[in-house]
Amino acid sequence: MRRPARPLLGVGLLALAAASGAGARAGAQPATGHVHPPTPAVTSPTGVPAPGAPRRVSEEELHRNGGVPRGWQFSVPSGDVARGRELFRELECYKCHEIKTEKFPAPTDGKYVGPELTGMGRMHPAEYIAESILFPNAVIVDEPGHTGPDGLSVMPSYADSLGVTQWLDLVAYLKSLTEGGEHEEAMHGIERVATAGDYRIRLVYEEAGHDQHVGHGAHHGAAGASPRPAGHLMAFITEPGTGEPIPYLPVTATLQGPGAGQRTITLRPMVGDRGFHYGADVVVAKQTDKLRLVIGPPTMRVLPSAKGRFAKPATAIFDWRAAPK
């Protein structure tokens, strides 16, 4: 990507604005004569604040969690997709990054050709894209086209040369790239996401060879371990507002499809390189078109401070058919 001809307002001011906003939320009082009317809290059906709605917390919660609400994360504000696309063109980002769904010229900088960006908006959250633009060495992907001879990213940082608005517009454009790139999804298995009751569920199925989860018995050096199955089904069950994993849940998955019949399997708690999840080594037939995940009440004690959450069973139904090409 080409840098702008002149330096602009650095995006570091965004962090300053975020810090100022956090201080106001922590208890700063408005100036006399400048009183804001109360803003009603807007929540989703799951009880989680809707996007853009204020999150109300007590002083006790802030102090108990190190000065921020439990599970607090900074989200990148929205940008303008059309302006971001124009900025992508002006910076000549296409010289290093191909987007097959666009009509930009093909990459020409053979020495610094970076990864293809087709469909990347479907694969990565906006915050990951934003970080990659400002701090390309924050996460190093050890794959061809990502690093140079020194092992660092071949992409320059734009932390000191993009204005805040430009940065957000560019992120918005890259996040809008959701078409194409199906080869990436096929390479990494099937993934589905849903919210049910008090839970956010990310369901992942990977065939043998994609992930070291497959064949847990062999991992532990069990004598006479059975041959590795052809796949591993994983359910990452978390609290929607914080992303924290929820343990001690009875979880079952029912697979069904024409010619495949119907079968129910138990997903058991386990930990791997992806973190805590409920899983099972299982072959999911290609004819499978629906998967029903049932979460029962937790088998651990739920304190009154949970305010009734996690008490009711939840069911999520996933369309398991392959995404159209």
C-alpha positions in Angstrom: 0.0 0.0 0.0 1.2 3.5 -0.8 1.4 6.1 1.9 -0.4 9.4 1.5 1.7 12.3 0.1 1.4 14.3 3.3 1.0 13.3 7.0 -2.5 13.6 8.4 -4.0 13.7 11.9 -2.7 10.5 13.6 -5.2 7.9 14.8 -3.6 8.1 18.2 -6.2 10.8 19.0 -8.9 8.1 18.8 -7.3 6.3 21.8 -7.3 9.7 23.7 -11.0 10.2 22.9 -11.8 6.7 24.1 -9.9 7.3 27.3 -11.8 10.6 27.9 -15.1 8.8 27.3 -14.1 6.1 29.8 -13.3 8.7 32.4 -16.7 10.3 31.9 -18.4 7.0 32.4 -16.4 6.3 35.5 -18.2 9.0 37.4 -17.2 12.5 36.0 -20.0 15.0 36.5 -21.3 17.3 33.7 -20.6 21.0 34.1 -23.3 23.1 35.8 -25.9 24.3 33.3 -25.0 21.5 30.8 -27.3 18.6 31.9 -28.0 15.8 29.5 -31.5 14.2 29.6 -31.4 10.5 30.7 -30.9 8.1 27.9 -33.0 4.9 28.1 -31.0 1.7 28.0 -31.8 -0.4 24.9 -31.3 -4.1 25.1 -31.6 -7.0 22.8 -33.8 -10.0 23.5 -30.9 -11.6 25.3 -30.5 -8.7 27.7 -27.2 -7.5 26.1 -27.1 -3.8 25.3 -28.0 -3.2 21.7 -25.2 -1.8 19.4 -24.7 1.9 20.2 -26.7 1.8 23.4 -25.2 2.8 26.7 -24.1 0.1 29.1 -25.0 0.9 32.7 -22.7 -0.3 35.5 -22.1 0.4 39.1 -18.9 1.8 40.7 -18.5 -1.5 42.5 -18.4 -3.4 39.2 -15.8 -1.0 37.8 -13.5 -1.4 40.8 -14.1 -5.2 40.9 -12.9 -5.5 37.3 -9.9 -3.3 37.2 -11.6 0.0 36.3 -13.6 -1.3 33.4 -16.9 -3.2 33.0 -16.6 -7.0 33.0 -15.6 -8.2 29.6 -15.1 -4.7 28.3 -13.7 -4.4 24.8 -13.2 -1.4 22.6 -15.2 -1.5 19.3 -14.2 0.3 16.2 -16.8 3.0 15.2 -18.5 2.7 11.8 -16.9 4.2 8.7 -18.1 5.0 5.2 -17.7 2.1 2.8 -17.7 4.1 -0.4 -15.0 6.6 0.9 -13.0 3.6 2.1 -13.0 2.0 -1.3 -11.9 5.3 -2.9 -9.1 5.5 -0.3 -8.0 1.9 -1.1 -7.7 3.0 -4.7 -5.9 6.3 -4.0 -3.4 4.5 -1.8 -2.9 1.9 -4.5 -3.4 -0.9 -2.1 -4.4 -3.1 -5.1 -0.7 -3.2 -6.1 -0.1 -5.6 -3.2 -3.5 -7.0 -2.4 -5.8 -8.7 -4.9 -9.6 -8.5 -4.5 -11.2 -10.8 -7.0 -14.7 -9.3 -6.6 -13.4 -5.8 -7.5 -12.1 -4.4 -10.8 -8.9 -3.0 -9.6 -5.7 -3.6 -11.6 -3.9 -6.8 -10.8 -1.1 -6.7 -8.2 2.2 -5.5 -9.8 4.6 -5.2 -6.9 6.0 -8.7 -7.1 8.5 -8.2 -4.2 5.8 -7.0 -1.7 2.7 -8.8 -2.8 0.5 -9.3 0.3 -2.3 -11.7 1.0 -5.5 -11.7 -1.1 -8.3 -9.8 0.5 -11.3 -11.4 -1.2 -14.0 -12.2 1.3 -11.9 -11.0 4.3 -14.8 -9.2 5.8 -16.5 -12.5 6.4 -13.4 -14.0 8.0 -12.2 -11.3 10.4 -13.8 -8.8 12.8 -13.4 -5.1 12.2 -11.1 -4.7 15.1 -8.6 -7.2 13.7 -8.6 -5.4 10.4 -8.1 -2.1 12.1 -5.1 -3.3 14.1 -3.6 -4.8 10.9 -3.6 -1.4 9.2 -2.0 0.5 12.2 0.2 -2.2 13.6 0.9 -4.9 10.9 3.4 -6.6 13.2 1.0 -7.1 16.1 0.0 -10.5 14.6 2.4 -12.3 12.3 0.9 -14.9 10.0 3.6 -17.4 9.1 2.5 -18.0 5.6 3.8 -17.0 2.1 2.9 -13.4 1.2 2.7 -12.2 4.7 6.3 -11.7 5.9 9.6 -10.6 4.5 13.2 -12.0 4.9 13.3 -10.6 8.4 10.2 -12.5 9.5 8.2 -9.3 9.9 5.2 -8.0 8.0 5.9 -6.6 4.5 3.2 -4.1 5.0 4.1 -0.6 6.4 2.3 0.9 9.3 -0.2 3.7 8.7 -0.5 4.8 12.4 1.1 8.2 11.7 -0.2 8.9 8.2 -4.0 8.2 8.2 -6.6 10.4 9.8 -9.1 8.9 12.1 -11.9 9.2 9.6 -9.8 7.7 6.8 -8.8 4.8 9.0 -12.4 4.0 9.9 -13.5 4.3 6.3 -10.8 1.9 5.1 -11.8 -0.6 7.8 -15.4 -0.3 6.8 -14.6 -1.0 3.2 -12.4 -4.0 4.0 -15.1 -5.3 6.4 -17.7 -5.0 3.6 -15.8 -7.6 1.5 -17.9 -10.6 2.3 -18.3 -12.1 -1.2 -16.0 -14.7 -2.6 -13.1 -16.4 -0.8 -15.0 -19.6 -0.3 -11.7 -21.6 -0.7 -10.7 -20.2 2.7 -13.8 -21.5 4.4 -13.5 -24.9 2.8 -9.9 -25.1 3.9 -10.7 -24.4 7.5 -13.9 -26.4 7.8 -17.5 -25.4 8.5 -18.4 -22.6 11.0 -21.7 -21.3 12.2 -22.7 -18.7 14.8 -26.0 -18.2 16.6 -27.4 -16.7 19.8 -29.8 -18.7 21.9 -31.2 -17.8 25.3 -28.3 -16.6 27.4 -25.6 -18.0 25.2 -23.6 -17.1 22.1 -22.7 -20.3 20.2 -19.9 -20.7 17.7 -20.1 -24.2 16.1 -17.0 -25.4 14.2 -16.5 -28.7 12.4 -13.1 -29.7 11.1 -12.1 -32.7 9.1 -9.0 -34.8 9.9 -5.8 -32.9 9.0 -7.3 -29.4 9.7 -6.7 -29.3 13.4 -4.9 -31.1 16.2 -8.2 -31.5 18.1 -9.0 -34.6 16.1 -8.1 -37.8 17.9 -7.9 -36.7 21.5 -7.0 -40.2 22.7 -3.8 -40.2 20.7 -2.8 -36.8 22.1 -2.7 -38.2 25.6 -0.6 -41.2 24.6 -3.3 -43.7 25.4 -2.1 -47.2 24.7 -4.0 -48.9 21.9 -5.8 -45.7 21.0 -8.4 -46.3 18.3 -7.7 -44.9 14.7 -8.3 -41.2 14.4 -11.9 -40.3 13.4 -12.5 -38.2 10.3 -13.6 -35.1 12.1 -14.1 -33.1 15.3 -17.2 -31.0 16.2 -16.7 -28.1 18.5 -19.2 -25.8 20.3 -17.7 -22.6 21.8 -20.5 -21.5 24.2 -19.9 -18.0 25.7 -21.8 -15.2 27.4 -22.8 -12.7 24.6 -21.9 -9.6 26.5 -18.4 -10.6 27.7 -17.3 -13.5 25.5 -16.4 -15.5 28.6 -16.8 -19.3 28.2 -19.5 -21.0 30.2 -18.5 -24.3 31.7 -20.5 -27.1 33.3 -23.3 -27.3 30.7 -24.9 -30.5 29.4 -24.7 -30.1 25.6 -26.0 -32.4 22.9 -26.0 -32.1 19.1 -28.6 -33.7 16.8 -27.5 -34.2 13.1 -30.1 -34.8 10.4 -30.4 -34.8 6.7 -31.9 -36.8 3.7 -30.4 -40.2 3.5 -28.3 -39.6 6.7 -31.0 -40.3 9.2 -30.9 -38.6 12.6 -28.5 -39.1 15.4 -27.8 -37.3 18.7 -24.3 -37.1 20.2 -23.1 -35.7 23.5 -20.5 -32.9 23.4 -18.2 -33.0 26.4 -16.0 -30.2 27.9 -12.4 -30.2 26.7 -9.5 -27.8 26.1 -7.3 -27.5 23.1 -5.2 -24.9 21.2 -8.5 -23.1 20.4 -9.4 -22.9 24.1 -12.3 -24.3 26.1 -15.1 -25.9 24.2 -17.6 -28.7 24.1 -16.6 -31.3 21.6 -16.8 -34.8 20.1 -14.8 -36.7 17.6 -17.4 -37.5 15.0 -18.0 -37.8 11.2 -20.6 -35.4 10.0 -22.2 -36.9 6.8 -22.1 -34.7 3.8 -25.9 -35.1 3.5 -26.4 -33.3 6.8 -28.5 -30.2 6.3 -29.5 -29.3 9.9 -27.8 -29.4 13.3 -29.8 -28.8 16.5 -27.7 -27.9 19.5 -29.4 -28.2 22.9 -28.0 -26.7 26.1 -29.4 -27.8 29.4 -29.3 -26.0 32.8 -25.8 -25.8 34.2 -24.7 -28.6 36.6 -22.9 -26.1 38.8 -24.3 -23.7 41.4 -25.6 -20.4 39.9 -25.5 -17.6 42.4 -28.3 -15.0 42.9 -26.0 -12.3 41.4 -26.5 -14.0 38.0 -30.1 -12.7 38.2 -31.7 -15.7 36.7 -29.4 -16.1 33.7 -28.4 -19.6 32.6 -31.3 -21.2 34.4 -33.3 -22.2 31.3 -32.4 -24.7 28.5 -31.6 -23.2 25.1 -31.9 -24.6 21.6 -30.2 -23.4 18.5 -30.8 -24.8 15.0 -28.1 -24.4 12.4 -28.4 -24.7 8.6 -25.6 -27.0 7.8 -25.8 -26.9 4.0 -22.7 -25.5 2.2 -22.8 -21.8 1.4 -23.7 -21.2 -2.2 -20.7 -20.5 -4.5 
